[in-house]
Amino acid sequence: MTQEEIVSKVKEAFVAVLEHDKFELTDETTANDVDGWESVTHMMIITEVEKTFGIKFKLMDLMNMNNVGDLMKTIKSELGI
């Protein structure tokens, strides 16, 4: 799976949960940058990403995620990429 495919699937998960696509996902993107990305929707996004990629994040991984770049690194690690 390529970086572009991962980014595309992550964006689809965000759009599915937030019900809009008025944002750009970069490695530096945080919840402060995306309208509607709050604590409850954060957990929904994480669940959607887990379903999309068939993975399960570890608690420590979740606690260490500070931005979309961290999310991407964790997805790649879980996929063995």
N, C-alpha and C positions, 0 to 999 in steps of 0.2 A: 504494500500500500504506500502510495507516495504522500509527500507532505501536502500537496494540493488536495488529494482525496480526503485526507484527515481533516484539513481545514474546512473543506466543503461539508463534510458530515457533521462537524462540530457546529458550523453555522446553521445547518438544517435543524439541529437539536435546539439551538437558541431560538430560532424562528418559531419552531413548534411550540415551545413553552411561552415565549414572550408575545407571540402573535403579531410580530412586526419585524421588518428587516431594515430598520432605519439605524443601522450601526455598522461599523467596520471592525472586524476582529484582527488585531495585531498581537504580537507577543506581549506588548505593554498594556493591552486593554484590561481594565478592571471593572468592577460593578459600578463604580462612579461614572464610567464613561457610557453606560448603556441604560437607556430609559426602561424602567420596569425590572431591572436586575436587582432584586432585594433578597433578603434572607430566605424567604419561602420559595421564591422562584429559583434561587441558587440551588437549593436541594432538588427541585424539579429538573433543572438543567443537568445536574450531576447524574440523576437517575436516568434521564433520557440519553445522555452520553454513554452511560454504562450499558443500556439496552442496545444502542446503536452499534457499539463495538464488541458486545458480548464479553465485557470485562467487569470486574468489581474492584473499586478503589479501596485501598487500605486507609484506615483512619488517619494514620500519620501522613500519608500522601495528601489527603484532603486538608489537613491542618497546615501543610506546608505550601499549599497553592495560594499564590498572591495575585496571579494574573493569568491571562489566557496562555501565555508562553509556558508557564508551569503546568497548566492543564495539558497542553500538547506534549510536553516532555513525559508526563506521567502516562498518557495514553500510549505513546511510543514504547515506553518501558514495559507496560502491561502487555502490549502486542509483540514484544520481543524484537522491535525494530531498532 
